[in-house]
Amino acid sequence: MTHQMFRFRSTALGASCLLVLALFRCAPAAAEPPATAIAMHGAPALPPDFAYLPYAEPKAAKGGRLAIGFQGTFDSLNPFNLKAGSTAQGLNGNVFETLMTRSLDEPFTLYGLIAQTIETDAERSYVVFRLDPRAHFSDGTPITSADVLFTFELLKSRGRPQQRAAYSLVKAIEAQDPLTIRYDLTGVGDRELPLTLALMPVLPRHKIDPAKFDDASLEIPTGSGPYRIVDVKPGEHFLLRRDPDYWAKDLPIRRGLYNFDEIDIEYFRDANALFEAFRAGLLEFRTETNPNRWTASYDFPAMRDHRVMRESLPIGGPKGMEGFVFNLRRPLFTDVRIREALGLVFDFEWINANLYDGLYTRTKSFFDESELASTGRPASPEERRLLAPFPGAVREDILEGRWRPAATDGSGQDRAEPKRALELLRQAGCRLENGKLVKDGAPLAFEIMVKDRNQERLALNYADSLARIGVAVKVRLVDEVQYQRRRQKFDFDMMIGTWIASASPGNEQRSRWGSASADQEASFNLAGVRSPAVDAMINALLSAKTREEFVAAARAYDRLLLSGFYIVPLFHAPDLWIAASTKLARPQALPREGSPTGGATLDTWWKKAP
């Protein structure tokens, strides 16, 4: 129907009708109806009536106790505050739950959990969650929109930096009724924000004193997850026991998961002690991270008697980045030529052959072995368009996909890369004096902070290589608590950092590399990067409407990080090395975008019937 179909007897009446029709035409498109799932790009893979996740075994046996171990210690049972030196592992998912939960079979798709449905519009300018009326905390208290509002305000003001940064973008929040909560995201331009909010944990407002939330605490928390903590020995042990009244145990999103009646978690300060406990049968599962041990130390009675098995399982999704990270807050590392030069001296080929039995692959991208990686492919027109406002921010060889980490002949005596390094250092104003490199009258010297013997051995080897070109490096081994506190306060020159990659990098990148996080205590911006180009690419990731736009933004982002030489890339294993009791079983289908175990506490595994 159009205004031409009407004959108007008066000018005033006609003008009024035209105004009404114009408003009707300009009105925003209707919101999408409430849905049970949301994907970052495209549509969720599973239908609304799916029966279980593709990598779960719905007929998995329930029962038994799982005994596992972690290296380190813990001084808190609160994974959401900052004062804890080290929080116990295994709480998120088991004890604390989020509004929606991720499928590890898709790049970034969330399915309903505490929130039964999600509603948004095409621009994602708002999001509404409708809570499942069956949801309750482990003490029986129903979960309401008041708990969601309480958690949001608490984490926005007292949560971790990445939470505070994301939640501060929300324009307004309203509890519309006891089961409905609405977020106003008008003008934010962050298409991931509805999913970020969907991954917010929901904490019990009747149990938490906000004034004490910042304190490191070993008080047993109340959550809504499948397990409760029933026993704690500070720093050494805690026991999870299945909640018989777990509200979501029959939901399709939970079918076949969380199958053990009890999960007994022990902490070991030493990696060798952790392995010996497994070999002695005190533990039933371990992830092996030492290639020498993997190749030479599994010939023991339980293995020969087939009471223990080993597997190399494929890890879904991009391979992340691990490397020696430069703290740019230190003046020594502000010159990119110095950072690149110091990276050239790392002799991966010799280290891999002599320390790791040749089992590792050198990492060459922050999203290695995935379509998001930039290395090995020239920048597309869309990437170049994104990078055009920042001329010179990406090196030519990286823009064209030709760059690779430095490689040697593996002899340990290769002189080509040290020569390149010395030339770069000369260009940066360094000179050799009596075999020592000096810049502005001060020696080139720094400390590498490490937290265990494996890191120490690697760092000492790197320090020896640097000493050959006149750089003085001291390696300092500190305990877990001191390590975490120094990391949170950026009190280090260099350390080994790990950046786990997903198939859908997004808001978490602000805390890792965004300028605003450089001075935020406990952020993951270990390097202290402040780059308008990096910030712009993070925004491009978050505003991408199609997968094609997203891939271009991710590759451009990868090129910027590589061009900054903020880290010395290390290496990764091609698979996850695991050893387990033959009393344990796992699904045949493994997640395509996540860990083959489903999580640190074997969420998808179960114990065989005796």
Wavefront OBJ file of the C-alpha trace (Angstrom):
o trace
v 0.000 0.000 0.000
v 1.351 3.457 -0.951
v 0.181 7.006 -0.485
v -0.729 7.238 -4.203
v -3.729 5.011 -3.460
v -5.325 7.736 -1.345
v -7.122 10.920 -2.371
v -6.882 13.605 0.261
v -9.604 16.196 0.734
v -7.480 18.398 2.965
v -3.795 19.266 2.916
v -3.506 18.776 6.682
v -5.014 15.299 6.549
v -2.797 14.321 3.629
v 0.354 15.548 5.381
v -0.547 13.595 8.512
v -1.038 10.406 6.564
v 2.243 10.891 4.704
v 4.054 11.323 8.002
v 2.586 8.116 9.385
v 3.514 6.209 6.254
v 7.051 7.614 6.245
v 7.537 6.580 9.846
v 6.251 3.119 8.998
v 8.727 2.826 6.142
v 11.686 4.030 8.264
v 10.943 1.877 11.288
v 13.717 -0.577 12.158
v 13.323 -4.164 11.107
v 11.580 -6.400 13.575
v 13.761 -8.242 16.039
v 14.600 -11.844 15.474
v 12.352 -14.125 17.504
v 13.844 -15.627 20.660
v 16.226 -18.470 19.795
v 17.881 -21.257 21.746
v 21.302 -20.635 20.166
v 23.382 -17.905 18.546
v 26.395 -18.051 16.215
v 28.983 -15.321 15.809
v 28.687 -15.690 12.019
v 26.041 -17.592 10.113
v 23.584 -19.952 11.762
v 24.052 -22.533 14.535
v 24.861 -25.995 13.197
v 22.452 -27.861 15.471
v 18.652 -27.672 15.172
v 16.599 -26.390 18.139
v 15.539 -29.952 18.974
v 19.046 -31.498 18.941
v 19.445 -34.479 21.268
v 23.082 -34.075 22.336
v 26.353 -32.506 21.235
v 28.123 -34.294 18.344
v 31.178 -35.090 20.486
v 29.240 -36.367 23.515
v 28.236 -39.980 24.178
v 24.623 -39.939 25.423
v 24.872 -43.524 26.672
v 28.027 -42.883 28.706
v 28.011 -44.625 32.069
v 27.570 -42.419 35.120
v 29.559 -43.089 38.258
v 33.003 -43.740 39.666
v 35.800 -41.449 40.803
v 38.312 -39.747 38.539
v 41.724 -39.010 40.083
v 43.757 -36.349 38.252
v 46.629 -34.023 39.073
v 47.825 -30.533 38.183
v 51.224 -28.965 38.622
v 51.514 -25.930 40.895
v 49.389 -24.820 43.805
v 46.339 -22.660 44.525
v 45.430 -20.031 47.084
v 41.870 -19.209 46.008
v 38.570 -20.804 45.016
v 37.371 -17.607 43.358
v 38.356 -17.547 39.657
v 36.897 -14.072 39.144
v 38.959 -11.774 41.384
v 42.474 -10.412 41.006
v 44.148 -10.853 44.377
v 44.555 -14.591 44.152
v 48.063 -15.628 43.171
v 46.714 -18.802 41.617
v 43.103 -20.024 41.434
v 42.243 -23.712 41.604
v 41.600 -25.289 38.209
v 38.416 -27.172 37.406
v 35.862 -24.721 38.828
v 34.457 -23.097 35.698
v 31.920 -25.425 34.117
v 31.947 -27.848 37.016
v 30.908 -25.447 39.795
v 30.158 -22.156 38.031
v 27.941 -21.960 34.948
v 27.299 -19.316 32.331
v 24.086 -18.071 30.723
v 24.865 -20.014 27.556
v 27.558 -22.530 26.710
v 29.843 -23.139 23.770
v 29.779 -26.013 21.324
v 33.345 -27.168 20.716
v 32.282 -28.434 17.297
v 31.743 -24.929 15.868
v 33.949 -21.814 15.615
v 31.803 -19.772 18.004
v 28.236 -20.882 18.644
v 26.471 -20.747 21.995
v 23.530 -22.849 23.114
v 21.129 -22.138 25.943
v 21.947 -23.197 29.503
v 20.882 -20.922 32.387
v 19.405 -18.714 29.675
v 16.780 -20.741 27.868
v 16.568 -18.299 24.962
v 18.384 -15.298 23.494
v 16.885 -12.477 21.441
v 18.653 -9.766 19.441
v 18.320 -7.832 16.187
v 20.312 -7.799 12.965
v 22.596 -5.040 14.244
v 22.934 -6.657 17.655
v 22.037 -3.359 19.272
v 20.446 -5.145 22.227
v 20.188 -8.612 23.689
v 17.505 -10.206 25.855
v 18.010 -13.396 27.842
v 15.078 -15.430 29.136
v 16.187 -17.663 31.993
v 15.210 -21.300 32.348
v 12.656 -21.406 35.188
v 14.181 -24.722 36.312
v 17.635 -23.224 36.922
v 18.786 -23.069 40.532
v 21.967 -22.883 42.594
v 23.288 -25.935 44.415
v 21.594 -24.810 47.634
v 18.214 -24.879 45.890
v 17.808 -21.120 45.487
v 16.234 -20.259 42.099
v 18.363 -18.289 39.637
v 16.643 -15.040 38.693
v 17.374 -11.964 36.629
v 18.362 -10.267 39.893
v 21.313 -12.688 40.144
v 22.309 -11.862 36.563
v 22.091 -8.124 37.256
v 24.069 -8.555 40.496
v 26.814 -10.546 38.732
v 27.059 -8.070 35.880
v 27.496 -5.080 38.192
v 29.935 -6.990 40.408
v 32.206 -8.128 37.576
v 31.934 -4.805 35.790
v 33.418 -3.067 38.845
v 35.519 -5.800 40.476
v 36.046 -8.513 37.860
v 39.032 -9.262 35.719
v 40.216 -6.580 33.277
v 38.735 -8.271 30.208
v 35.337 -8.479 31.921
v 35.441 -4.867 33.060
v 36.404 -3.691 29.576
v 33.630 -5.628 27.817
v 30.845 -4.942 30.326
v 31.623 -1.216 30.397
v 30.392 -1.031 26.768
v 26.824 -1.841 27.818
v 24.614 1.260 27.741
v 21.984 -0.022 30.181
v 20.735 -3.228 31.762
v 17.198 -3.945 32.921
v 15.637 -6.867 34.768
v 12.250 -6.844 33.033
v 10.807 -9.610 35.200
v 12.244 -12.363 37.440
v 13.309 -14.412 34.399
v 14.053 -11.767 31.745
v 17.010 -9.418 31.495
v 17.734 -6.952 28.703
v 21.010 -5.248 27.738
v 21.039 -2.059 25.672
v 24.014 -2.148 23.266
v 23.016 0.806 21.092
v 25.884 2.277 19.108
v 28.528 -0.093 20.478
v 29.380 -1.665 17.105
v 30.616 -4.865 18.736
v 28.810 -7.831 17.201
v 30.456 -10.237 19.622
v 29.187 -8.452 22.733
v 25.891 -10.415 22.968
v 27.939 -13.630 22.968
v 30.392 -12.186 25.493
v 27.476 -11.401 27.799
v 26.040 -14.877 27.204
v 29.314 -16.333 28.531
v 29.052 -14.390 31.786
v 28.928 -16.643 34.859
v 25.914 -16.242 37.111
v 26.854 -15.869 40.789
v 24.482 -16.118 43.788
v 23.718 -12.651 45.153
v 22.469 -14.190 48.419
v 25.908 -15.717 49.067
v 28.402 -13.046 48.016
v 29.442 -9.955 49.937
v 30.648 -7.451 47.297
v 32.864 -5.725 49.868
v 34.875 -8.946 50.291
v 34.821 -10.074 46.674
v 38.311 -8.745 45.983
v 39.844 -10.861 48.738
v 41.580 -14.143 47.949
v 39.350 -16.733 49.569
v 39.317 -20.482 50.164
v 35.689 -20.407 51.249
v 33.758 -23.121 49.386
v 31.663 -21.332 46.741
v 28.058 -21.904 45.763
v 27.406 -22.380 42.059
v 24.819 -23.903 39.754
v 27.010 -26.468 38.006
v 27.012 -30.273 38.026
v 29.514 -30.509 40.919
v 30.026 -29.155 44.406
v 33.321 -28.806 46.244
v 33.084 -31.056 49.298
v 36.657 -31.092 50.580
v 39.628 -28.730 50.339
v 43.233 -28.914 51.511
v 44.614 -25.460 50.674
v 47.145 -25.514 47.875
v 47.197 -29.310 47.661
v 43.853 -30.974 47.028
v 40.134 -30.561 46.539
v 37.289 -32.944 45.793
v 34.352 -32.337 43.462
v 31.212 -34.420 44.004
v 28.294 -34.618 41.612
v 25.225 -32.694 42.737
v 22.336 -35.212 42.686
v 19.921 -32.295 42.291
v 21.776 -30.648 39.424
v 19.060 -28.771 37.598
v 20.394 -29.212 34.015
v 21.354 -32.886 34.095
v 18.643 -33.842 31.571
v 19.178 -30.980 29.123
v 20.481 -31.980 25.645
v 23.425 -29.581 26.062
v 24.548 -31.629 29.078
v 23.626 -35.129 27.898
v 26.647 -37.431 27.981
v 28.811 -34.904 29.848
v 30.069 -34.691 33.460
v 29.880 -38.436 33.971
v 32.031 -39.031 37.078
v 30.439 -39.102 40.523
v 33.595 -37.590 42.023
v 36.659 -35.799 40.669
v 39.653 -35.919 42.998
v 42.195 -33.226 42.111
v 45.719 -33.261 43.547
v 48.330 -30.545 43.106
v 52.056 -31.264 42.742
v 54.774 -28.645 42.928
v 57.143 -30.657 40.748
v 56.528 -32.106 37.275
v 58.460 -35.269 38.115
v 56.391 -35.867 41.235
v 53.228 -35.465 39.160
v 54.440 -38.048 36.654
v 55.534 -40.493 39.366
v 52.097 -40.268 40.967
v 50.555 -41.242 37.633
v 53.020 -44.068 37.085
v 52.270 -45.408 40.566
v 48.545 -45.534 39.784
v 47.547 -42.697 42.110
v 46.277 -40.693 39.125
v 44.239 -41.952 36.160
v 44.924 -39.388 33.471
v 47.644 -36.987 32.410
v 48.434 -34.698 29.535
v 52.109 -35.063 28.652
v 53.970 -31.879 27.794
v 57.544 -33.210 27.909
v 58.540 -34.884 24.615
v 61.505 -36.673 26.205
v 59.250 -38.230 28.768
v 56.717 -39.066 26.065
v 59.276 -41.008 24.040
v 61.322 -42.607 26.821
v 59.489 -42.807 30.159
v 56.307 -44.787 29.530
v 57.796 -48.255 29.742
v 56.539 -49.164 33.215
v 54.541 -52.134 34.561
v 51.061 -50.598 34.245
v 51.754 -49.774 30.600
v 53.148 -53.212 29.831
v 50.168 -54.840 31.575
v 47.742 -52.707 29.551
v 46.363 -50.977 32.634
v 47.466 -47.684 31.084
v 47.208 -46.574 27.465
v 48.714 -43.705 25.428
v 47.238 -41.749 22.525
v 48.100 -38.773 20.374
v 44.800 -37.018 19.812
v 44.215 -34.236 17.263
v 43.560 -30.796 18.721
v 40.742 -28.987 16.972
v 41.009 -25.366 15.879
v 43.986 -23.066 15.305
v 47.246 -23.695 17.109
v 47.914 -20.849 19.497
v 51.138 -18.998 20.159
v 53.707 -19.538 22.874
v 56.874 -17.510 23.067
v 59.365 -15.430 24.995
v 57.545 -12.110 25.362
v 59.325 -8.753 25.534
v 58.001 -6.320 28.153
v 57.873 -3.073 26.169
v 57.426 -1.194 29.441
v 61.194 -1.671 29.763
v 63.087 0.943 27.669
v 65.497 -1.709 26.391
v 62.763 -3.330 24.296
v 61.048 -0.309 22.747
v 63.058 -0.560 19.513
v 61.537 -3.165 17.191
v 64.966 -3.797 15.628
v 66.315 -4.959 18.982
v 63.324 -7.254 19.483
v 63.669 -8.775 16.035
v 67.429 -9.202 16.468
v 67.100 -11.007 19.784
v 64.524 -13.319 18.214
v 66.861 -14.267 15.374
v 69.272 -15.892 17.832
v 66.763 -18.466 19.117
v 68.004 -21.744 17.580
v 64.832 -23.813 17.266
v 66.334 -26.473 15.035
v 69.103 -27.366 17.493
v 66.783 -27.144 20.512
v 64.105 -29.317 18.909
v 66.600 -32.019 17.915
v 68.618 -32.060 21.141
v 66.082 -31.199 23.839
v 62.769 -32.419 22.424
v 63.552 -35.411 20.211
v 62.428 -33.486 17.131
v 58.747 -33.729 18.072
v 57.820 -30.045 17.890
v 56.825 -27.765 15.022
v 57.915 -24.115 14.961
v 54.946 -21.780 15.392
v 54.738 -19.146 12.668
v 51.370 -17.465 13.262
v 49.101 -16.521 16.144
v 46.471 -18.739 14.463
v 48.753 -21.394 13.025
v 47.424 -24.264 10.897
v 44.088 -22.546 10.261
v 42.419 -20.301 7.692
v 43.036 -17.330 10.020
v 46.830 -17.587 9.693
v 48.519 -14.997 7.477
v 51.884 -16.708 7.030
v 52.404 -18.290 3.630
v 49.734 -16.270 1.795
v 49.802 -12.702 0.452
v 47.370 -10.186 1.872
v 44.013 -10.041 0.112
v 42.495 -6.792 -1.200
v 40.234 -6.670 1.858
v 43.206 -7.054 4.206
v 45.048 -4.281 2.387
v 41.987 -2.051 2.665
v 41.875 -2.610 6.432
v 45.594 -1.888 6.784
v 45.672 1.118 4.422
v 45.165 3.739 7.203
v 48.344 2.447 8.878
v 51.137 2.627 6.286
v 54.280 0.829 7.347
v 52.587 -1.019 10.216
v 53.087 -4.343 8.402
v 56.436 -5.266 6.901
v 56.539 -6.007 3.204
v 57.666 -9.630 3.610
v 54.900 -10.253 6.137
v 52.332 -8.499 3.934
v 53.291 -10.772 1.045
v 53.338 -13.911 3.190
v 57.055 -14.589 2.701
v 58.187 -14.154 6.318
v 59.090 -17.152 8.461
v 60.753 -17.378 11.884
v 64.525 -17.607 11.637
v 65.868 -21.080 10.832
v 69.346 -22.567 11.274
v 71.171 -25.648 10.031
v 70.667 -27.332 13.421
v 74.385 -27.659 14.163
v 74.337 -25.204 17.034
v 77.154 -23.303 15.274
v 75.203 -21.600 12.478
v 76.527 -18.049 12.073
v 74.079 -16.645 9.528
v 71.323 -15.599 11.945
v 73.693 -14.182 14.614
v 75.277 -12.032 11.881
v 71.858 -10.734 10.859
v 71.088 -10.053 14.521
v 74.305 -8.102 15.078
v 73.642 -5.955 12.018
v 70.145 -5.083 13.266
v 71.548 -4.280 16.705
v 74.172 -2.028 15.097
v 71.392 -0.184 13.261
v 69.600 0.231 16.597
v 72.654 1.962 18.106
v 74.335 -0.976 19.839
v 78.055 -1.675 19.666
v 80.423 -4.370 20.866
v 82.850 -3.464 23.652
v 85.151 -6.221 24.878
v 82.744 -8.862 23.601
v 79.709 -7.252 25.264
v 76.910 -5.364 23.520
v 76.373 -1.836 24.821
v 73.680 0.727 24.035
v 73.808 4.331 25.295
v 76.662 3.382 27.614
v 74.741 0.566 29.317
v 75.166 -3.156 28.663
v 72.420 -5.067 26.847
v 71.242 -7.181 29.785
v 67.912 -8.483 31.047
v 66.239 -11.236 33.085
v 63.975 -14.078 31.942
v 61.434 -15.099 34.592
v 60.407 -18.782 34.564
v 58.158 -20.908 36.757
v 59.402 -24.490 36.368
v 62.409 -26.576 35.389
v 61.213 -27.139 31.819
v 60.944 -23.398 31.209
v 64.260 -22.909 32.974
v 66.080 -25.365 30.704
v 64.699 -23.707 27.568
v 65.473 -20.202 28.849
v 69.036 -21.165 29.807
v 69.649 -22.474 26.293
v 68.315 -19.258 24.792
v 70.438 -17.227 27.226
v 73.546 -19.131 26.078
v 72.768 -18.250 22.436
v 72.340 -14.591 23.359
v 75.614 -14.610 25.284
v 77.434 -15.577 22.077
v 76.514 -12.221 20.541
v 77.314 -10.268 23.732
v 73.879 -10.051 25.415
v 73.902 -10.799 29.167
v 70.797 -12.708 30.283
v 69.945 -14.004 33.744
v 67.301 -16.724 34.172
v 65.302 -16.522 37.427
v 63.126 -19.421 38.617
v 60.310 -18.320 40.965
v 57.484 -20.222 42.671
v 53.942 -20.271 41.273
v 52.451 -17.624 43.566
v 55.339 -15.172 43.055
v 55.253 -15.868 39.331
v 51.550 -15.017 39.055
v 51.878 -11.859 41.122
v 54.843 -10.596 39.141
v 53.033 -11.418 35.904
v 49.911 -9.548 37.024
v 51.968 -6.474 37.924
v 54.136 -6.758 34.766
v 57.216 -6.989 36.991
v 59.461 -8.814 34.525
v 61.778 -8.159 31.588
v 60.941 -11.288 29.640
v 58.835 -14.368 30.363
v 57.211 -17.198 28.443
v 53.660 -16.288 27.465
v 50.925 -18.465 26.036
v 48.070 -17.206 23.857
v 45.498 -19.934 23.250
v 43.780 -19.470 19.891
v 40.184 -20.135 18.947
v 38.478 -20.262 15.580
v 36.710 -17.028 16.516
v 39.087 -14.558 18.197
v 37.218 -11.567 19.561
v 36.809 -9.531 22.737
v 39.569 -11.403 24.571
v 42.044 -9.836 22.134
v 41.509 -6.449 23.774
v 42.949 -7.805 27.001
v 45.827 -9.508 25.166
v 46.989 -6.788 22.780
v 44.681 -3.753 23.031
v 46.126 -0.382 24.059
v 43.648 0.103 26.908
v 44.873 -3.098 28.595
v 48.575 -2.169 28.546
v 48.363 -0.607 32.000
v 45.527 -2.712 33.433
v 46.906 -4.871 36.216
v 46.487 -8.609 35.535
v 45.551 -8.122 31.880
v 47.073 -10.511 29.362
v 48.782 -7.705 27.465
v 52.109 -8.990 28.717
v 54.080 -7.076 26.117
v 52.416 -3.745 26.920
v 51.425 -3.130 23.297
v 49.902 0.248 22.462
v 49.142 0.312 18.744
v 46.298 2.158 16.990
v 46.602 -0.312 14.108
v 46.200 -3.309 16.435
v 43.222 -1.636 18.120
v 41.619 -1.022 14.723
v 42.012 -4.667 13.677
v 40.442 -5.855 16.936
v 37.499 -3.561 16.170
v 37.366 -5.021 12.651
v 37.187 -8.525 14.105
v 34.283 -7.512 16.318
v 32.327 -5.635 13.659
v 32.646 -8.229 10.867
v 29.219 -9.380 9.668
v 30.335 -12.286 7.493
v 32.871 -15.051 7.877
v 34.768 -13.664 4.870
v 35.106 -10.229 6.487
v 36.135 -11.888 9.735
v 38.881 -14.010 8.134
v 40.336 -10.941 6.402
v 40.374 -9.013 9.697
v 42.004 -11.928 11.535
v 44.767 -12.274 8.938
v 45.439 -8.529 8.946
v 45.578 -8.665 12.741
v 48.004 -11.595 12.622
v 50.281 -9.648 10.250
v 50.360 -6.674 12.625
v 51.305 -8.809 15.632
v 54.038 -10.574 13.669
v 55.386 -7.237 12.379
v 55.687 -5.925 15.943
v 58.071 -8.753 16.961
v 56.555 -8.608 20.433
v 57.552 -12.206 21.109
v 60.106 -14.806 20.096
v 57.836 -17.573 18.724
v 58.408 -21.010 20.225
v 56.784 -24.217 18.994
v 53.817 -26.551 19.363
v 53.079 -30.261 19.331
v 51.056 -31.525 16.391
v 48.688 -33.423 18.716
v 47.678 -33.672 22.353
v 49.712 -36.390 24.074
v 47.606 -38.150 26.694
v 48.011 -41.198 28.925
v 45.080 -42.716 30.780
v 43.899 -45.666 32.773
v 42.241 -48.284 30.583
v 39.287 -48.042 32.983
v 38.433 -44.735 31.318
v 36.571 -44.368 28.040
v 35.963 -41.493 25.633
v 33.632 -40.789 22.697
v 34.824 -41.798 19.261
v 33.886 -38.388 17.845
v 36.188 -35.573 19.002
v 35.439 -31.842 19.021
v 36.431 -30.141 15.787
v 37.256 -26.809 17.470
v 38.488 -27.743 20.931
v 40.304 -30.108 23.242
v 39.708 -33.835 22.660
v 39.087 -34.226 26.396
v 36.340 -31.590 26.439
v 38.137 -29.811 29.290
v 40.743 -30.164 32.029
v 38.540 -32.554 34.019
v 37.560 -34.828 31.082
v 34.031 -33.489 30.621
v 33.241 -35.934 27.789
v 34.878 -39.051 29.282
v 33.496 -41.680 31.639
v 34.484 -44.682 33.731
v 33.854 -48.125 32.343
v 31.558 -50.417 34.289
v 33.560 -52.828 36.514
l 1 2 3 4 5 6 7 8 9 10 11 12 13 14 15 16 17 18 19 20 21 22 23 24 25 26 27 28 29 30 31 32 33 34 35 36 37 38 39 40 41 42 43 44 45 46 47 48 49 50 51 52 53 54 55 56 57 58 59 60 61 62 63 64 65 66 67 68 69 70 71 72 73 74 75 76 77 78 79 80 81 82 83 84 85 86 87 88 89 90 91 92 93 94 95 96 97 98 99 100 101 102 103 104 105 106 107 108 109 110 111 112 113 114 115 116 117 118 119 120 121 122 123 124 125 126 127 128 129 130 131 132 133 134 135 136 137 138 139 140 141 142 143 144 145 146 147 148 149 150 151 152 153 154 155 156 157 158 159 160 161 162 163 164 165 166 167 168 169 170 171 172 173 174 175 176 177 178 179 180 181 182 183 184 185 186 187 188 189 190 191 192 193 194 195 196 197 198 199 200 201 202 203 204 205 206 207 208 209 210 211 212 213 214 215 216 217 218 219 220 221 222 223 224 225 226 227 228 229 230 231 232 233 234 235 236 237 238 239 240 241 242 243 244 245 246 247 248 249 250 251 252 253 254 255 256 257 258 259 260 261 262 263 264 265 266 267 268 269 270 271 272 273 274 275 276 277 278 279 280 281 282 283 284 285 286 287 288 289 290 291 292 293 294 295 296 297 298 299 300 301 302 303 304 305 306 307 308 309 310 311 312 313 314 315 316 317 318 319 320 321 322 323 324 325 326 327 328 329 330 331 332 333 334 335 336 337 338 339 340 341 342 343 344 345 346 347 348 349 350 351 352 353 354 355 356 357 358 359 360 361 362 363 364 365 366 367 368 369 370 371 372 373 374 375 376 377 378 379 380 381 382 383 384 385 386 387 388 389 390 391 392 393 394 395 396 397 398 399 400 401 402 403 404 405 406 407 408 409 410 411 412 413 414 415 416 417 418 419 420 421 422 423 424 425 426 427 428 429 430 431 432 433 434 435 436 437 438 439 440 441 442 443 444 445 446 447 448 449 450 451 452 453 454 455 456 457 458 459 460 461 462 463 464 465 466 467 468 469 470 471 472 473 474 475 476 477 478 479 480 481 482 483 484 485 486 487 488 489 490 491 492 493 494 495 496 497 498 499 500 501 502 503 504 505 506 507 508 509 510 511 512 513 514 515 516 517 518 519 520 521 522 523 524 525 526 527 528 529 530 531 532 533 534 535 536 537 538 539 540 541 542 543 544 545 546 547 548 549 550 551 552 553 554 555 556 557 558 559 560 561 562 563 564 565 566 567 568 569 570 571 572 573 574 575 576 577 578 579 580 581 582 583 584 585 586 587 588 589 590 591 592 593 594 595 596 597 598 599 600 601 602 603 604 605 606 607 608 609 610
